[in-house]
Amino acid sequence: ILIKENFDSSGSQLMAITVMYRSKGFNPEGGDWHWTKYEPNGAVSTMQGMRVTGKVGMCIECHQSAAGGDFVFANDR
């Protein structure tokens, strides 16, 4: 399980919290990662009227560029 706090450009205001966790067989093409993005009030974020949770295409597209094929940028340092 990975948890990322998303702050504004000043680093002072929490904009969202993103949670990633792996579940074997959930989505092999997406590294078996499940994504959910939460608003600061705890509600699941929405984009274009859809909840940002589960097999989130924009998350998968970005994270598949992480080195090592693990979908995790923290390991790239």
mmCIF file of the N, C-alpha and C atoms, coordinates in Angstrom:
data_MODEL
# 
_entry.id   MODEL 
# 
loop_
_atom_site.group_PDB 
_atom_site.id 
_atom_site.type_symbol 
_atom_site.label_atom_id 
_atom_site.label_alt_id 
_atom_site.label_comp_id 
_atom_site.label_asym_id 
_atom_site.label_entity_id 
_atom_site.label_seq_id 
_atom_site.pdbx_PDB_ins_code 
_atom_site.Cartn_x 
_atom_site.Cartn_y 
_atom_site.Cartn_z 
_atom_site.occupancy 
_atom_site.B_iso_or_equiv 
_atom_site.pdbx_formal_charge 
_atom_site.auth_seq_id 
_atom_site.auth_comp_id 
_atom_site.auth_asym_id 
_atom_site.auth_atom_id 
_atom_site.pdbx_PDB_model_num 
ATOM 1   N N  . ILE A 1 1  ? 0.858   -1.173  0.000   1.00 0.00 ? 1  ILE A N  1 
ATOM 2   C CA . ILE A 1 1  ? 0.000   0.000   0.000   1.00 0.00 ? 1  ILE A CA 1 
ATOM 3   C C  . ILE A 1 1  ? 0.899   1.229   0.000   1.00 0.00 ? 1  ILE A C  1 
ATOM 4   N N  . LEU A 1 2  ? 0.617   2.150   -0.925  1.00 0.00 ? 2  LEU A N  1 
ATOM 5   C CA . LEU A 1 2  ? 1.335   3.420   -0.984  1.00 0.00 ? 2  LEU A CA 1 
ATOM 6   C C  . LEU A 1 2  ? 0.322   4.544   -0.816  1.00 0.00 ? 2  LEU A C  1 
ATOM 7   N N  . ILE A 1 3  ? 0.698   5.555   -0.054  1.00 0.00 ? 3  ILE A N  1 
ATOM 8   C CA . ILE A 1 3  ? -0.174  6.710   0.167   1.00 0.00 ? 3  ILE A CA 1 
ATOM 9   C C  . ILE A 1 3  ? 0.623   7.961   -0.164  1.00 0.00 ? 3  ILE A C  1 
ATOM 10  N N  . LYS A 1 4  ? 0.052   8.794   -1.024  1.00 0.00 ? 4  LYS A N  1 
ATOM 11  C CA . LYS A 1 4  ? 0.721   10.024  -1.443  1.00 0.00 ? 4  LYS A CA 1 
ATOM 12  C C  . LYS A 1 4  ? -0.163  11.216  -1.116  1.00 0.00 ? 4  LYS A C  1 
ATOM 13  N N  . GLU A 1 5  ? 0.424   12.173  -0.411  1.00 0.00 ? 5  GLU A N  1 
ATOM 14  C CA . GLU A 1 5  ? -0.268  13.431  -0.161  1.00 0.00 ? 5  GLU A CA 1 
ATOM 15  C C  . GLU A 1 5  ? 0.035   14.364  -1.325  1.00 0.00 ? 5  GLU A C  1 
ATOM 16  N N  . ASN A 1 6  ? -0.994  14.924  -1.932  1.00 0.00 ? 6  ASN A N  1 
ATOM 17  C CA . ASN A 1 6  ? -0.847  15.810  -3.084  1.00 0.00 ? 6  ASN A CA 1 
ATOM 18  C C  . ASN A 1 6  ? -1.079  17.248  -2.620  1.00 0.00 ? 6  ASN A C  1 
ATOM 19  N N  . PHE A 1 7  ? -0.023  18.059  -2.642  1.00 0.00 ? 7  PHE A N  1 
ATOM 20  C CA . PHE A 1 7  ? -0.106  19.445  -2.202  1.00 0.00 ? 7  PHE A CA 1 
ATOM 21  C C  . PHE A 1 7  ? -0.093  20.398  -3.389  1.00 0.00 ? 7  PHE A C  1 
ATOM 22  N N  . ASP A 1 8  ? -0.551  21.624  -3.151  1.00 0.00 ? 8  ASP A N  1 
ATOM 23  C CA . ASP A 1 8  ? -0.478  22.658  -4.188  1.00 0.00 ? 8  ASP A CA 1 
ATOM 24  C C  . ASP A 1 8  ? 0.980   23.025  -4.432  1.00 0.00 ? 8  ASP A C  1 
ATOM 25  N N  . SER A 1 9  ? 1.224   23.890  -5.398  1.00 0.00 ? 9  SER A N  1 
ATOM 26  C CA . SER A 1 9  ? 2.607   24.228  -5.780  1.00 0.00 ? 9  SER A CA 1 
ATOM 27  C C  . SER A 1 9  ? 3.400   24.889  -4.663  1.00 0.00 ? 9  SER A C  1 
ATOM 28  N N  . SER A 1 10 ? 2.719   25.518  -3.709  1.00 0.00 ? 10 SER A N  1 
ATOM 29  C CA . SER A 1 10 ? 3.424   26.140  -2.582  1.00 0.00 ? 10 SER A CA 1 
ATOM 30  C C  . SER A 1 10 ? 3.796   25.114  -1.522  1.00 0.00 ? 10 SER A C  1 
ATOM 31  N N  . GLY A 1 11 ? 3.174   23.943  -1.597  1.00 0.00 ? 11 GLY A N  1 
ATOM 32  C CA . GLY A 1 11 ? 3.446   22.897  -0.618  1.00 0.00 ? 11 GLY A CA 1 
ATOM 33  C C  . GLY A 1 11 ? 2.723   23.085  0.695   1.00 0.00 ? 11 GLY A C  1 
ATOM 34  N N  . SER A 1 12 ? 1.790   24.031  0.752   1.00 0.00 ? 12 SER A N  1 
ATOM 35  C CA . SER A 1 12 ? 1.128   24.333  2.020   1.00 0.00 ? 12 SER A CA 1 
ATOM 36  C C  . SER A 1 12 ? -0.322  23.850  2.103   1.00 0.00 ? 12 SER A C  1 
ATOM 37  N N  . GLN A 1 13 ? -0.976  23.614  0.965   1.00 0.00 ? 13 GLN A N  1 
ATOM 38  C CA . GLN A 1 13 ? -2.383  23.224  0.999   1.00 0.00 ? 13 GLN A CA 1 
ATOM 39  C C  . GLN A 1 13 ? -2.555  21.815  0.429   1.00 0.00 ? 13 GLN A C  1 
ATOM 40  N N  . LEU A 1 14 ? -3.138  20.934  1.243   1.00 0.00 ? 14 LEU A N  1 
ATOM 41  C CA . LEU A 1 14 ? -3.420  19.576  0.795   1.00 0.00 ? 14 LEU A CA 1 
ATOM 42  C C  . LEU A 1 14 ? -4.538  19.616  -0.229  1.00 0.00 ? 14 LEU A C  1 
ATOM 43  N N  . MET A 1 15 ? -4.277  19.065  -1.414  1.00 0.00 ? 15 MET A N  1 
ATOM 44  C CA . MET A 1 15 ? -5.257  19.061  -2.495  1.00 0.00 ? 15 MET A CA 1 
ATOM 45  C C  . MET A 1 15 ? -5.966  17.704  -2.621  1.00 0.00 ? 15 MET A C  1 
ATOM 46  N N  . ALA A 1 16 ? -5.260  16.630  -2.308  1.00 0.00 ? 16 ALA A N  1 
ATOM 47  C CA . ALA A 1 16 ? -5.831  15.289  -2.426  1.00 0.00 ? 16 ALA A CA 1 
ATOM 48  C C  . ALA A 1 16 ? -4.884  14.284  -1.775  1.00 0.00 ? 16 ALA A C  1 
ATOM 49  N N  . ILE A 1 17 ? -5.398  13.088  -1.574  1.00 0.00 ? 17 ILE A N  1 
ATOM 50  C CA . ILE A 1 17 ? -4.591  11.959  -1.102  1.00 0.00 ? 17 ILE A CA 1 
ATOM 51  C C  . ILE A 1 17 ? -4.830  10.818  -2.074  1.00 0.00 ? 17 ILE A C  1 
ATOM 52  N N  . THR A 1 18 ? -3.749  10.256  -2.594  1.00 0.00 ? 18 THR A N  1 
ATOM 53  C CA . THR A 1 18 ? -3.855  9.145   -3.537  1.00 0.00 ? 18 THR A CA 1 
ATOM 54  C C  . THR A 1 18 ? -3.370  7.876   -2.851  1.00 0.00 ? 18 THR A C  1 
ATOM 55  N N  . VAL A 1 19 ? -4.171  6.819   -2.955  1.00 0.00 ? 19 VAL A N  1 
ATOM 56  C CA . VAL A 1 19 ? -3.830  5.526   -2.368  1.00 0.00 ? 19 VAL A CA 1 
ATOM 57  C C  . VAL A 1 19 ? -3.685  4.518   -3.501  1.00 0.00 ? 19 VAL A C  1 
ATOM 58  N N  . MET A 1 20 ? -2.594  3.772   -3.470  1.00 0.00 ? 20 MET A N  1 
ATOM 59  C CA . MET A 1 20 ? -2.346  2.691   -4.424  1.00 0.00 ? 20 MET A CA 1 
ATOM 60  C C  . MET A 1 20 ? -2.135  1.416   -3.615  1.00 0.00 ? 20 MET A C  1 
ATOM 61  N N  . TYR A 1 21 ? -2.775  0.331   -4.045  1.00 0.00 ? 21 TYR A N  1 
ATOM 62  C CA . TYR A 1 21 ? -2.451  -0.951  -3.431  1.00 0.00 ? 21 TYR A CA 1 
ATOM 63  C C  . TYR A 1 21 ? -2.525  -2.042  -4.481  1.00 0.00 ? 21 TYR A C  1 
ATOM 64  N N  . ARG A 1 22 ? -1.724  -3.072  -4.263  1.00 0.00 ? 22 ARG A N  1 
ATOM 65  C CA . ARG A 1 22 ? -1.663  -4.187  -5.203  1.00 0.00 ? 22 ARG A CA 1 
ATOM 66  C C  . ARG A 1 22 ? -2.592  -5.300  -4.765  1.00 0.00 ? 22 ARG A C  1 
ATOM 67  N N  . SER A 1 23 ? -3.284  -5.858  -5.741  1.00 0.00 ? 23 SER A N  1 
ATOM 68  C CA . SER A 1 23 ? -4.177  -6.979  -5.487  1.00 0.00 ? 23 SER A CA 1 
ATOM 69  C C  . SER A 1 23 ? -3.973  -7.986  -6.626  1.00 0.00 ? 23 SER A C  1 
ATOM 70  N N  . LYS A 1 24 ? -3.353  -9.110  -6.306  1.00 0.00 ? 24 LYS A N  1 
ATOM 71  C CA . LYS A 1 24 ? -2.999  -10.097 -7.320  1.00 0.00 ? 24 LYS A CA 1 
ATOM 72  C C  . LYS A 1 24 ? -4.203  -10.465 -8.178  1.00 0.00 ? 24 LYS A C  1 
ATOM 73  N N  . GLY A 1 25 ? -4.035  -10.328 -9.494  1.00 0.00 ? 25 GLY A N  1 
ATOM 74  C CA . GLY A 1 25 ? -5.070  -10.671 -10.441 1.00 0.00 ? 25 GLY A CA 1 
ATOM 75  C C  . GLY A 1 25 ? -6.072  -9.558  -10.719 1.00 0.00 ? 25 GLY A C  1 
ATOM 76  N N  . PHE A 1 26 ? -5.967  -8.428  -10.009 1.00 0.00 ? 26 PHE A N  1 
ATOM 77  C CA . PHE A 1 26 ? -6.921  -7.328  -10.200 1.00 0.00 ? 26 PHE A CA 1 
ATOM 78  C C  . PHE A 1 26 ? -6.839  -6.743  -11.605 1.00 0.00 ? 26 PHE A C  1 
ATOM 79  N N  . ASN A 1 27 ? -5.615  -6.455  -12.036 1.00 0.00 ? 27 ASN A N  1 
ATOM 80  C CA . ASN A 1 27 ? -5.410  -5.851  -13.358 1.00 0.00 ? 27 ASN A CA 1 
ATOM 81  C C  . ASN A 1 27 ? -3.960  -6.103  -13.786 1.00 0.00 ? 27 ASN A C  1 
ATOM 82  N N  . PRO A 1 28 ? -3.651  -7.293  -14.274 1.00 0.00 ? 28 PRO A N  1 
ATOM 83  C CA . PRO A 1 28 ? -2.270  -7.611  -14.646 1.00 0.00 ? 28 PRO A CA 1 
ATOM 84  C C  . PRO A 1 28 ? -1.640  -6.596  -15.601 1.00 0.00 ? 28 PRO A C  1 
ATOM 85  N N  . GLU A 1 29 ? -2.431  -6.048  -16.536 1.00 0.00 ? 29 GLU A N  1 
ATOM 86  C CA . GLU A 1 29 ? -1.889  -5.065  -17.476 1.00 0.00 ? 29 GLU A CA 1 
ATOM 87  C C  . GLU A 1 29 ? -1.485  -3.769  -16.779 1.00 0.00 ? 29 GLU A C  1 
ATOM 88  N N  . GLY A 1 30 ? -2.041  -3.513  -15.627 1.00 0.00 ? 30 GLY A N  1 
ATOM 89  C CA . GLY A 1 30 ? -1.723  -2.317  -14.850 1.00 0.00 ? 30 GLY A CA 1 
ATOM 90  C C  . GLY A 1 30 ? -0.907  -2.637  -13.614 1.00 0.00 ? 30 GLY A C  1 
ATOM 91  N N  . GLY A 1 31 ? -0.156  -3.739  -13.662 1.00 0.00 ? 31 GLY A N  1 
ATOM 92  C CA . GLY A 1 31 ? 0.699   -4.106  -12.534 1.00 0.00 ? 31 GLY A CA 1 
ATOM 93  C C  . GLY A 1 31 ? -0.078  -4.578  -11.320 1.00 0.00 ? 31 GLY A C  1 
ATOM 94  N N  . ASP A 1 32 ? -1.369  -4.881  -11.495 1.00 0.00 ? 32 ASP A N  1 
ATOM 95  C CA . ASP A 1 32 ? -2.260  -5.299  -10.414 1.00 0.00 ? 32 ASP A CA 1 
ATOM 96  C C  . ASP A 1 32 ? -2.490  -4.200  -9.367  1.00 0.00 ? 32 ASP A C  1 
ATOM 97  N N  . TRP A 1 33 ? -2.241  -2.952  -9.761  1.00 0.00 ? 33 TRP A N  1 
ATOM 98  C CA . TRP A 1 33 ? -2.463  -1.826  -8.854  1.00 0.00 ? 33 TRP A CA 1 
ATOM 99  C C  . TRP A 1 33 ? -3.907  -1.347  -8.927  1.00 0.00 ? 33 TRP A C  1 
ATOM 100 N N  . HIS A 1 34 ? -4.416  -0.989  -7.776  1.00 0.00 ? 34 HIS A N  1 
ATOM 101 C CA . HIS A 1 34 ? -5.731  -0.356  -7.619  1.00 0.00 ? 34 HIS A CA 1 
ATOM 102 C C  . HIS A 1 34 ? -5.446  1.056   -7.128  1.00 0.00 ? 34 HIS A C  1 
ATOM 103 N N  . TRP A 1 35 ? -6.031  2.058   -7.791  1.00 0.00 ? 35 TRP A N  1 
ATOM 104 C CA . TRP A 1 35 ? -5.822  3.459   -7.431  1.00 0.00 ? 35 TRP A CA 1 
ATOM 105 C C  . TRP A 1 35 ? -7.116  4.066   -6.908  1.00 0.00 ? 35 TRP A C  1 
ATOM 106 N N  . THR A 1 36 ? -6.997  4.920   -5.908  1.00 0.00 ? 36 THR A N  1 
ATOM 107 C CA . THR A 1 36 ? -8.116  5.755   -5.475  1.00 0.00 ? 36 THR A CA 1 
ATOM 108 C C  . THR A 1 36 ? -7.557  7.106   -5.065  1.00 0.00 ? 36 THR A C  1 
ATOM 109 N N  . LYS A 1 37 ? -8.207  8.160   -5.533  1.00 0.00 ? 37 LYS A N  1 
ATOM 110 C CA . LYS A 1 37 ? -7.812  9.523   -5.183  1.00 0.00 ? 37 LYS A CA 1 
ATOM 111 C C  . LYS A 1 37 ? -8.927  10.118  -4.331  1.00 0.00 ? 37 LYS A C  1 
ATOM 112 N N  . TYR A 1 38 ? -8.548  10.645  -3.158  1.00 0.00 ? 38 TYR A N  1 
ATOM 113 C CA . TYR A 1 38 ? -9.498  11.218  -2.210  1.00 0.00 ? 38 TYR A CA 1 
ATOM 114 C C  . TYR A 1 38 ? -9.332  12.730  -2.112  1.00 0.00 ? 38 TYR A C  1 
ATOM 115 N N  . GLU A 1 39 ? -10.417 13.403  -1.928  1.00 0.00 ? 39 GLU A N  1 
ATOM 116 C CA . GLU A 1 39 ? -10.411 14.839  -1.629  1.00 0.00 ? 39 GLU A CA 1 
ATOM 117 C C  . GLU A 1 39 ? -9.996  15.012  -0.168  1.00 0.00 ? 39 GLU A C  1 
ATOM 118 N N  . PRO A 1 40 ? -9.557  16.202  0.230   1.00 0.00 ? 40 PRO A N  1 
ATOM 119 C CA . PRO A 1 40 ? -9.167  16.422  1.625   1.00 0.00 ? 40 PRO A CA 1 
ATOM 120 C C  . PRO A 1 40 ? -10.281 16.086  2.629   1.00 0.00 ? 40 PRO A C  1 
ATOM 121 N N  . ASN A 1 41 ? -11.549 16.160  2.199   1.00 0.00 ? 41 ASN A N  1 
ATOM 122 C CA . ASN A 1 41 ? -12.657 15.851  3.112   1.00 0.00 ? 41 ASN A CA 1 
ATOM 123 C C  . ASN A 1 41 ? -12.955 14.352  3.182   1.00 0.00 ? 41 ASN A C  1 
ATOM 124 N N  . GLY A 1 42 ? -12.199 13.526  2.439   1.00 0.00 ? 42 GLY A N  1 
ATOM 125 C CA . GLY A 1 42 ? -12.363 12.079  2.480   1.00 0.00 ? 42 GLY A CA 1 
ATOM 126 C C  . GLY A 1 42 ? -13.209 11.497  1.361   1.00 0.00 ? 42 GLY A C  1 
ATOM 127 N N  . ALA A 1 43 ? -13.880 12.349  0.580   1.00 0.00 ? 43 ALA A N  1 
ATOM 128 C CA . ALA A 1 43 ? -14.691 11.861  -0.537  1.00 0.00 ? 43 ALA A CA 1 
ATOM 129 C C  . ALA A 1 43 ? -13.785 11.398  -1.684  1.00 0.00 ? 43 ALA A C  1 
ATOM 130 N N  . VAL A 1 44 ? -14.223 10.374  -2.393  1.00 0.00 ? 44 VAL A N  1 
ATOM 131 C CA . VAL A 1 44 ? -13.478 9.920   -3.574  1.00 0.00 ? 44 VAL A CA 1 
ATOM 132 C C  . VAL A 1 44 ? -13.568 11.015  -4.632  1.00 0.00 ? 44 VAL A C  1 
ATOM 133 N N  . SER A 1 45 ? -12.438 11.380  -5.202  1.00 0.00 ? 45 SER A N  1 
ATOM 134 C CA . SER A 1 45 ? -12.384 12.419  -6.238  1.00 0.00 ? 45 SER A CA 1 
ATOM 135 C C  . SER A 1 45 ? -13.143 11.959  -7.477  1.00 0.00 ? 45 SER A C  1 
ATOM 136 N N  . THR A 1 46 ? -13.609 12.931  -8.242  1.00 0.00 ? 46 THR A N  1 
ATOM 137 C CA . THR A 1 46 ? -14.240 12.642  -9.525  1.00 0.00 ? 46 THR A CA 1 
ATOM 138 C C  . THR A 1 46 ? -13.575 13.494  -10.603 1.00 0.00 ? 46 THR A C  1 
ATOM 139 N N  . MET A 1 47 ? -13.537 12.947  -11.800 1.00 0.00 ? 47 MET A N  1 
ATOM 140 C CA . MET A 1 47 ? -13.058 13.670  -12.974 1.00 0.00 ? 47 MET A CA 1 
ATOM 141 C C  . MET A 1 47 ? -14.011 13.343  -14.106 1.00 0.00 ? 47 MET A C  1 
ATOM 142 N N  . GLN A 1 48 ? -14.514 14.351  -14.755 1.00 0.00 ? 48 GLN A N  1 
ATOM 143 C CA . GLN A 1 48 ? -15.457 14.188  -15.858 1.00 0.00 ? 48 GLN A CA 1 
ATOM 144 C C  . GLN A 1 48 ? -16.632 13.305  -15.443 1.00 0.00 ? 48 GLN A C  1 
ATOM 145 N N  . GLY A 1 49 ? -17.098 13.512  -14.205 1.00 0.00 ? 49 GLY A N  1 
ATOM 146 C CA . GLY A 1 49 ? -18.260 12.803  -13.692 1.00 0.00 ? 49 GLY A CA 1 
ATOM 147 C C  . GLY A 1 49 ? -18.022 11.375  -13.259 1.00 0.00 ? 49 GLY A C  1 
ATOM 148 N N  . MET A 1 50 ? -16.763 10.911  -13.308 1.00 0.00 ? 50 MET A N  1 
ATOM 149 C CA . MET A 1 50 ? -16.459 9.532   -12.919 1.00 0.00 ? 50 MET A CA 1 
ATOM 150 C C  . MET A 1 50 ? -15.567 9.526   -11.685 1.00 0.00 ? 50 MET A C  1 
ATOM 151 N N  . ARG A 1 51 ? -15.829 8.568   -10.802 1.00 0.00 ? 51 ARG A N  1 
ATOM 152 C CA . ARG A 1 51 ? -15.014 8.428   -9.589  1.00 0.00 ? 51 ARG A CA 1 
ATOM 153 C C  . ARG A 1 51 ? -13.609 7.956   -9.959  1.00 0.00 ? 51 ARG A C  1 
ATOM 154 N N  . VAL A 1 52 ? -12.604 8.522   -9.312  1.00 0.00 ? 52 VAL A N  1 
ATOM 155 C CA . VAL A 1 52 ? -11.207 8.166   -9.575  1.00 0.00 ? 52 VAL A CA 1 
ATOM 156 C C  . VAL A 1 52 ? -10.824 7.035   -8.620  1.00 0.00 ? 52 VAL A C  1 
ATOM 157 N N  . THR A 1 53 ? -11.193 5.831   -9.026  1.00 0.00 ? 53 THR A N  1 
ATOM 158 C CA . THR A 1 53 ? -10.918 4.651   -8.206  1.00 0.00 ? 53 THR A CA 1 
ATOM 159 C C  . THR A 1 53 ? -10.921 3.398   -9.076  1.00 0.00 ? 53 THR A C  1 
ATOM 160 N N  . GLY A 1 54 ? -10.091 2.439   -8.713  1.00 0.00 ? 54 GLY A N  1 
ATOM 161 C CA . GLY A 1 54 ? -10.031 1.172   -9.446  1.00 0.00 ? 54 GLY A CA 1 
ATOM 162 C C  . GLY A 1 54 ? -8.957  1.175   -10.513 1.00 0.00 ? 54 GLY A C  1 
ATOM 163 N N  . LYS A 1 55 ? -9.331  0.762   -11.723 1.00 0.00 ? 55 LYS A N  1 
ATOM 164 C CA . LYS A 1 55 ? -8.420  0.715   -12.868 1.00 0.00 ? 55 LYS A CA 1 
ATOM 165 C C  . LYS A 1 55 ? -8.484  2.079   -13.549 1.00 0.00 ? 55 LYS A C  1 
ATOM 166 N N  . VAL A 1 56 ? -7.719  3.025   -13.033 1.00 0.00 ? 56 VAL A N  1 
ATOM 167 C CA . VAL A 1 56 ? -7.783  4.409   -13.510 1.00 0.00 ? 56 VAL A CA 1 
ATOM 168 C C  . VAL A 1 56 ? -6.787  4.600   -14.651 1.00 0.00 ? 56 VAL A C  1 
ATOM 169 N N  . GLY A 1 57 ? -7.310  4.784   -15.867 1.00 0.00 ? 57 GLY A N  1 
ATOM 170 C CA . GLY A 1 57 ? -6.483  4.875   -17.065 1.00 0.00 ? 57 GLY A CA 1 
ATOM 171 C C  . GLY A 1 57 ? -5.383  5.913   -16.984 1.00 0.00 ? 57 GLY A C  1 
ATOM 172 N N  . MET A 1 58 ? -5.698  7.116   -16.478 1.00 0.00 ? 58 MET A N  1 
ATOM 173 C CA . MET A 1 58 ? -4.675  8.163   -16.431 1.00 0.00 ? 58 MET A CA 1 
ATOM 174 C C  . MET A 1 58 ? -3.564  7.796   -15.463 1.00 0.00 ? 58 MET A C  1 
ATOM 175 N N  . CYS A 1 59 ? -3.883  7.073   -14.397 1.00 0.00 ? 59 CYS A N  1 
ATOM 176 C CA . CYS A 1 59 ? -2.852  6.631   -13.453 1.00 0.00 ? 59 CYS A CA 1 
ATOM 177 C C  . CYS A 1 59 ? -1.976  5.556   -14.091 1.00 0.00 ? 59 CYS A C  1 
ATOM 178 N N  . ILE A 1 60 ? -2.624  4.590   -14.733 1.00 0.00 ? 60 ILE A N  1 
ATOM 179 C CA . ILE A 1 60 ? -1.892  3.498   -15.382 1.00 0.00 ? 60 ILE A CA 1 
ATOM 180 C C  . ILE A 1 60 ? -0.971  4.044   -16.466 1.00 0.00 ? 60 ILE A C  1 
ATOM 181 N N  . GLU A 1 61 ? -1.491  4.927   -17.315 1.00 0.00 ? 61 GLU A N  1 
ATOM 182 C CA . GLU A 1 61 ? -0.692  5.491   -18.406 1.00 0.00 ? 61 GLU A CA 1 
ATOM 183 C C  . GLU A 1 61 ? 0.551   6.200   -17.893 1.00 0.00 ? 61 GLU A C  1 
ATOM 184 N N  . CYS A 1 62 ? 0.412   6.954   -16.826 1.00 0.00 ? 62 CYS A N  1 
ATOM 185 C CA . CYS A 1 62 ? 1.560   7.675   -16.267 1.00 0.00 ? 62 CYS A CA 1 
ATOM 186 C C  . CYS A 1 62 ? 2.531   6.704   -15.584 1.00 0.00 ? 62 CYS A C  1 
ATOM 187 N N  . HIS A 1 63 ? 2.020   5.844   -14.721 1.00 0.00 ? 63 HIS A N  1 
ATOM 188 C CA . HIS A 1 63 ? 2.866   4.984   -13.895 1.00 0.00 ? 63 HIS A CA 1 
ATOM 189 C C  . HIS A 1 63 ? 3.554   3.866   -14.662 1.00 0.00 ? 63 HIS A C  1 
ATOM 190 N N  . GLN A 1 64 ? 3.067   3.517   -15.849 1.00 0.00 ? 64 GLN A N  1 
ATOM 191 C CA . GLN A 1 64 ? 3.753   2.459   -16.586 1.00 0.00 ? 64 GLN A CA 1 
ATOM 192 C C  . GLN A 1 64 ? 5.113   2.932   -17.103 1.00 0.00 ? 64 GLN A C  1 
ATOM 193 N N  . SER A 1 65 ? 5.382   4.247   -17.015 1.00 0.00 ? 65 SER A N  1 
ATOM 194 C CA . SER A 1 65 ? 6.699   4.756   -17.416 1.00 0.00 ? 65 SER A CA 1 
ATOM 195 C C  . SER A 1 65 ? 7.741   4.660   -16.296 1.00 0.00 ? 65 SER A C  1 
ATOM 196 N N  . ALA A 1 66 ? 7.326   4.219   -15.112 1.00 0.00 ? 66 ALA A N  1 
ATOM 197 C CA . ALA A 1 66 ? 8.270   4.087   -13.993 1.00 0.00 ? 66 ALA A CA 1 
ATOM 198 C C  . ALA A 1 66 ? 9.312   3.022   -14.323 1.00 0.00 ? 66 ALA A C  1 
ATOM 199 N N  . ALA A 1 67 ? 10.554  3.323   -14.011 1.00 0.00 ? 67 ALA A N  1 
ATOM 200 C CA . ALA A 1 67 ? 11.651  2.377   -14.253 1.00 0.00 ? 67 ALA A CA 1 
ATOM 201 C C  . ALA A 1 67 ? 11.415  1.087   -13.475 1.00 0.00 ? 67 ALA A C  1 
ATOM 202 N N  . GLY A 1 68 ? 11.861  -0.006  -14.031 1.00 0.00 ? 68 GLY A N  1 
ATOM 203 C CA . GLY A 1 68 ? 11.754  -1.282  -13.340 1.00 0.00 ? 68 GLY A CA 1 
ATOM 204 C C  . GLY A 1 68 ? 10.457  -2.020  -13.584 1.00 0.00 ? 68 GLY A C  1 
ATOM 205 N N  . GLY A 1 69 ? 9.511   -1.385  -14.296 1.00 0.00 ? 69 GLY A N  1 
ATOM 206 C CA . GLY A 1 69 ? 8.263   -2.053  -14.611 1.00 0.00 ? 69 GLY A CA 1 
ATOM 207 C C  . GLY A 1 69 ? 7.368   -2.321  -13.422 1.00 0.00 ? 69 GLY A C  1 
ATOM 208 N N  . ASP A 1 70 ? 7.576   -1.593  -12.318 1.00 0.00 ? 70 ASP A N  1 
ATOM 209 C CA . ASP A 1 70 ? 6.795   -1.838  -11.101 1.00 0.00 ? 70 ASP A CA 1 
ATOM 210 C C  . ASP A 1 70 ? 5.690   -0.807  -10.860 1.00 0.00 ? 70 ASP A C  1 
ATOM 211 N N  . PHE A 1 71 ? 5.570   0.178   -11.773 1.00 0.00 ? 71 PHE A N  1 
ATOM 212 C CA . PHE A 1 71 ? 4.554   1.221   -11.687 1.00 0.00 ? 71 PHE A CA 1 
ATOM 213 C C  . PHE A 1 71 ? 4.755   2.150   -10.492 1.00 0.00 ? 71 PHE A C  1 
ATOM 214 N N  . VAL A 1 72 ? 5.948   2.122   -9.873  1.00 0.00 ? 72 VAL A N  1 
ATOM 215 C CA . VAL A 1 72 ? 6.209   2.926   -8.680  1.00 0.00 ? 72 VAL A CA 1 
ATOM 216 C C  . VAL A 1 72 ? 7.409   3.843   -8.938  1.00 0.00 ? 72 VAL A C  1 
ATOM 217 N N  . PHE A 1 73 ? 7.184   5.135   -8.869  1.00 0.00 ? 73 PHE A N  1 
ATOM 218 C CA . PHE A 1 73 ? 8.263   6.091   -9.097  1.00 0.00 ? 73 PHE A CA 1 
ATOM 219 C C  . PHE A 1 73 ? 9.220   6.197   -7.912  1.00 0.00 ? 73 PHE A C  1 
ATOM 220 N N  . ALA A 1 74 ? 8.772   5.909   -6.718  1.00 0.00 ? 74 ALA A N  1 
ATOM 221 C CA . ALA A 1 74 ? 9.631   6.034   -5.531  1.00 0.00 ? 74 ALA A CA 1 
ATOM 222 C C  . ALA A 1 74 ? 10.855  5.129   -5.623  1.00 0.00 ? 74 ALA A C  1 
ATOM 223 N N  . ASN A 1 75 ? 10.767  4.063   -6.374  1.00 0.00 ? 75 ASN A N  1 
ATOM 224 C CA . ASN A 1 75 ? 11.900  3.131   -6.530  1.00 0.00 ? 75 ASN A CA 1 
ATOM 225 C C  . ASN A 1 75 ? 12.885  3.608   -7.580  1.00 0.00 ? 75 ASN A C  1 
ATOM 226 N N  . ASP A 1 76 ? 12.565  4.687   -8.289  1.00 0.00 ? 76 ASP A N  1 
ATOM 227 C CA . ASP A 1 76 ? 13.408  5.149   -9.385  1.00 0.00 ? 76 ASP A CA 1 
ATOM 228 C C  . ASP A 1 76 ? 14.539  6.065   -8.924  1.00 0.00 ? 76 ASP A C  1 
ATOM 229 N N  . ARG A 1 77 ? 14.583  6.391   -7.684  1.00 0.00 ? 77 ARG A N  1 
ATOM 230 C CA . ARG A 1 77 ? 15.609  7.341   -7.180  1.00 0.00 ? 77 ARG A CA 1 
ATOM 231 C C  . ARG A 1 77 ? 16.919  6.662   -6.946  1.00 0.00 ? 77 ARG A C  1 
# 
